[in-house]
């Protein structure tokens, strides 16, 4: 049975302007520049230039002015809702067939898979063999490995392309791909990948020994049980060292070695969001706004409102629709400008608080001067929410005289040493790194030995804690650090 009833409830709802500010806080400087360029293209009411004082006055459009002289009522509540006007309502079909649509040329390199396909085109293959070879290439991952068996690909290509083939024909195509560059591509495993690369080298005693090790003692080699390899092959330490040197020169991920993608390389560029200047121990933080233009509302659009509100004649329906469209664009431009300003202020306040908190580090540049600091510490100083501090520190970088650091680098947990003083876990990690760098690689230090070393420095930690710090530093266990 259906029933109707009234219900009251409180609900928090973010305005479009607030959502825009939150999104702005998360993006780094490089993405912000792209976001501003996109907004300048999409919103004609937004333009580059210093904002004029008169432009900052909010223009209000009275409902009575819109409805005067006409019985038709325009729903302003619908316009002021959270939902934007759909794009299809703002488009017009006024394009001519004679219009030229020229795109700006964009330089991009050849991808890894395109490079492999290009090598297929250089071969004299019949149509079926070419399709099979291209299908094999399509199953190779970005590291250069073929993760699927010939039998599985034979079954799939029947359903996907209707090509009837056999395991032998598919294996023939796999062998063909393995002859392509880079060496090692199309292998099923690391062992096979390394062996394929050794096959390309001119044979000599060391190359043959390296192949023998990979073929018959791969597990012992990968686990660094060198004594078993020496005993099994009846060789001395010097011969093993030369063979290992030859193997370590090989590429375990041949696909990653492909550097032809210019776009991918350019996107890895780090642009600092903050610049720190040190003038005789006086630290000053600046935002890196060198490529971010000043924004303002287009004065022509403001004049259109003034003309409309001042002239009560000829206020027909089409003019009202145009005015509502212009008002939406002006409001969107103002929200965008305010979001940029609020982003700048929030980022600057947060980074200033971090620099003041870690003042000793930014003066000396030594990790041992880093104080324990968590998001709540900076949130308490700035009066901002912890989630806001997290957004500010995510994907942001600061340029200092000691190098470029991610903002998250300065946040770390704390622990107490034997004298009762709180120290940063980063300081302990640095000490671990220094001892491991100086250790005897023929007899590397175990986690238990590292704990004893830390005790002599006044840091008492458990073995599992030392192992956790070692893993965070991407340092393998002692057995894997052993060298001949």
N, C-alpha and C positions, 0 to 999 in steps of 0.2 A: 504494500500500500504506500502510495506516494504522499509525502507530507511536506508542507512549506513552513519554514521558520526563519526568523531573523537571528543573526549572530554578529556580535561585536568582537573584533580582535585587533591587536596592535601588530604592525608589521613594519620592519625597517626596509627601506627601498632606496638603492643608490640612484642618484640622478645621472643622466648621460654625461654631464660634466665631471662628476666624481669618478665614473668608470673610466673616462678618458684620462684623468690625472693618474689613476692607478696603473693603467696600461703604459703611460709615458714613463713612469718611474722605473719600470722593468727593462726598458730598451736601452742598450748602450748608445754611445754617441754616433757610431757609424750607422746604426739602424734609424736613429732619430733624424739624421740628415735625409735619408731616403724617405722617411715618413713625412717630413716637411715638404719635400719636392712633390710627393704624391698629392698632398693636401693642396698645394699651390696649383696643381694641374686640375684637380677636381672641383675646387671651390673658387669661382670667379670673384667672390667678395673678399678673398684674401690675397694680399700682395706683399712683396718685399718693400721695406722702407721703415724709417723711424715713425712710430705712432704719433700722430698729431693730437694735441690735448683735446680738441673738440671731438675727435673720433672716439674717445673713451666714454662720452656721455651716452647713456642707454637711450635708444629711440623706442618709444612706446607707441603702439598703434591702437587707437581707441576703437572699440567694437562699434560704437555709434557712428564713427566716421566711415567705417566700412559699409554699414547698413543704410546710411542716410541716402534718401532719394531712390531707394530700391527696396522692394518687399522681400527680396531674396536674402537669406541669412547664410553667412559663411561660418562653418563650424571651426572656430579657433581652438577649441579644446582638443579636437582631433589633431590639429597641427602641433599643439604644444605637448602632445603625448610623448612617451618615451620612444615610440617606434618612429623611425625615419620614413620619409616618403620613398616608396619603392622606386628603384632606378628606372623601371620601364615607364613610369608616369612622367619622368623628366626628359625622356628621349623624344626626338621628332624625326620624322622620315623626310628630311629635306636635303638628302644627298643626291647629287647628280651623278649620272654614269660617267661624265667626263671628269669628275673630281679625281685627282691623283692621291693615292694613299702610299706615301713613301715612308718607309721605316728607317730609323737610324741604324746604320750597320754596327753590329756588335761583334767584337773579336772574341772567339772562343776556340780553344784547342780541341783536339780530337780525344775522345774518351778511350778508355782501355778496351772496351768491347768493339768500338768502331775501328780501332787499330787492328784487332784480330780479324774483323770482317774484311778489312781492306786487303789483308794478306790472302784471304780466300779468293778474292777477285783476281789475284795475280796467278792463280793456278788454272790449269785446263781441266775442268771437272764437268761431268755431265750434270744435268739438272737435278737428278736425285741425290747424287753425292754432294752437290753444293748445298742442297737443303738440309741434308743430314749434318754436314759440317757446321753450318750456321746454327742448327739446333743444338749441337754440342756446345758451341760458343755461348749460346744463350743460357746454358745451365752452369757456366763458370761464374763463380762469385768474384767479388771485387779484389780478393786476395790472390786470385789466379788458380784456385782449386776447383776441381770437378767433384761435387759432393754427391752425385747420383751415379748409380751403376748403369752399365749398358743395357741390362735387361729392363730396368725401370724406364729408361728413355725410349726403348723400343715400344713398350706398351703405351706410353703417353703420346708419342708422335702419331700413333694410329688414330687415337681419339681426337687429338687436337688438329691435325693436318690431313688425316686420311692417308698417310703414306705407309704402305706395307714394307717392312724391312726385317732384317734378321739381326741376331746378336753379333754375328761376324761382321756384317756391314757397318754396324754402329761402332764396334771396336776399331774397325779400320779408320773411321772418321776421327775417333779419339786419338789414335796414333798419329794421324795427319796433323791434328791441332797441336800435339806435343812437339812437333817440329817447328812451330811458329816461335817468334820472339814475343816476349822475353823468355829466356830459357827457364824451364821448369813449369810452364803454364800447362794446365790440364791434368795435373797429377791428382791422384786420389788421396794421398797422404803426404806428410812432411818427409818421410823417408824416401818415397818415390820422387818427390820434388827435388830433393838434394841430389839423388842419383841421376836424374835427367840433366841437371846442370853439370855434373861431373862428366857425363857422356860427351858434352860439347867441348871439353878441354882436351888439349893434346896429351896423350898418355905418357906417363913417366912413372918412376918407382913410387913417388909420393902420391900421385893421383890414384894409382892402382891400390895402394895401401888404404887411402881414404875410402875408395869404393868398397874394399873388403870390410872395413870397419862398419860402414853403413849397411851393408848387405847382411853381415853375420853377427855383428855386435852392436846393433843400433840401440837396443834397450840399455845395455851396459854403458854405452857412450852417452846417451841422454841422461842417465842417472849419475854420470861421472864416476862410475866404478872403473877407473883406469887400470887398477891393478889386475882386474880380470881380463881386460883387453890385452895388456902387455903379456900376461901369461898365456892367453889363448893363441895369440899371433906370434909369440916368441920374438918380440922386438924390444928395443931399449927405449928409455924415456925420450931420447932425442928424436927418434923416428916418430914416436907417437905425437910429440909436440909439433913436428912439421905437418903431420897428417891433420891434426886438429886445427892448426893454423889455416890449412887449405879449406877445411870444411866450414870454418867460421867466416870465411870470405864469401860463402854462398848466400843467396837471398832466400830466407824461409817463406817470404810472401812476395812472389814475383809480380803480382798485380799491383801491390802498393808501390813498387818501384817506378811504375809508369807515371811520368810527370808531364804528360802532354796536355792535361786539362788546365788551361790558363785561368779559366773562371774559378775553378776549385782552389787554385793556389792563391788567387787574389782575395778570396773570401776568408783566408786564414790570417789576414793582416790584423794586428792589434792596434787600435787607436785608443790612447789613454783618454779617459773621461775627465780626469783631474790632473793638474800640474802643480807640483809643490816646489816653492822657491825658498831657499835658505839664505838669508842675508844676515851673516854674523849671528847665527843661532836664533834669528827671528824668522819663524816659519809662516809662510803665507800660502793659502790654498786658492787656486783659480780653477774655474771650469774651462774645459777645452771647447770654447765656442767659436773657434776661428772659422769654421766652415758652416756655422749655423746663422742664417740671415735674420735680421730684424723683421718682424712681421707687423702688419697693421691691416685695418679694414679699409677696403677700397672706398675712397671718398665719393666716387660716382654713385655707388649704391646708396650711400647716406643721402645724397642729393635727390635721388629718386623718391625716397620717403618724404623728404621735405616738400617736394613739388606736389606729391599726391595729397598729403595732409593739408597743404595750403590752398590747393585748387579743388573745390568741391564740385566743379563742373566736369562733365565727361568722365564721371566715375562709373564706367560700365563694368560688366562682369569680367571681361577679359583683363581689364586693368587691375581689378581686385585679385584675380588669380596670379597675375605677374607680381603684384606687391607681396602677396603671401609667400611666393617662391623666393623673392629677394630677401624678405625678412628671415626666412629659414636659413638662407645662406649666410646672412650677417650674423645671426645667432651662432651658427656653427663656427664661423670664423672667430667670434669672440671667445667661445668655449675653448677653441684650439689654442688661441693666444694665451688665455688664462692658464690652461693646462701646462703650456711650455714654461710660463713664468713660475708657476708653483713647483714644477719639476726642478727647475734651476735652484730655487730657494731651498727645497727639501734636500737635494743632493749636496748643496754647499754646506748647509747646517750640519748634516750628518758627517761629512768628511772632515769638517773642522773639529767636531767632537772626537773623531777617531784620532786625528793628528795630535790633539791636545792630550788624549789619554795615552798614546804611544809616543810621547814627545822624545823620550830618550832614544828610541829606535831611529826616528827620523833625523836625529842629530848625529848618531854614531854609525848607523847602518849595520849593526851587528844583531843577529837574531837573539843573542843572549839578553839583549835589552828589552825584548818584547815582553810586556806584562800580560798575564792572563786576562782575557777579555771575551765576553759573550754578548749576544745581541741585546740582552736586557740592560747591560751596563750603558750602552749608547742610547737605548730607548729612554732610560731614566734621565740622562743628561739632556737630551733634546726635547723630551716631552712627547715624542712620537710613539706610535705603536710598534711592537716588536716586528709585526708583519711588514710594516713600512721600512724598517731598518733592513730587513731581509731582502726586500725588493731593491733597495738602493745598493746593497753590497753585491747583489747577484750580477754577474757578467760585467762588472765595472773594473776599470784599471786606473792606477795612479802613477804618474811619472815622477820619479824622485832623482836625486843626484846619484843614487846607488843603483838605479835601474827602474824598470816598470814592474809593478806588483799588482796582482789582483786584490781587490779590496778585502775579499774573504781571507786573504793571507794573514791579516792582522788579528783575526779571531781565533782563539785557542782556549782549551780547557786549562784548569789549574790543578796542581798537586802540591803537597807540603813536603819539604825536604827534612833532613834530620834535625835541623836547627829551628824548625817550626815556621819557616818562611815560605810563602806561597810563590811558586815559580810556574812559568808557562810550560806546557808539554812540548812546545816547539823547541825550547831550550834543551830538553832531554833528547829529542830526536836529533838535534844537531850534534850532540855529544856522541850518540850512537853512530851517526854517519861518519864522524871523524875517526872513531876507533875502528870501524869496519874498513874505512879507506886505508888505514895504516896497518891493518892486520897482515900477517903472513899468509899469502894466498895458497901456499902449499899446506897450511894447517890453519884454516879459518876458524874464527871464534864461534862457538855455539851460543845459543840463547842463555844458557846457564853461565857461561864465561862473561857474557855481556852484562848480566845482572851483577856479578861480582865487581866488574869494573865500575858500574854506576854507583855501587855502594861506597867505593873509595872516594867518589865525588860528592857523596852525601845524598844520593837519590836512591831510596829504597822502594823498589817496585817488584811486582810478582812476575814470574816467567811468562805467563800468558799476556801480561801487559807489555813486556818487552817484545814479544812476538807480534803483538798488534801494531806497535810503533814501527817495527821493522817492515811489516807488510805495507803500512801506510807510506813508507819511504820507497816502496817497490824494490826492496832488497830480498833476494831469495835466502833460503836456509843455508847453513854453513856448508853442507855437502855440495850444493849447487854452486857455491862460490869457489870451490876448490880448483886450483890450477896445477898443471904439471911443472 
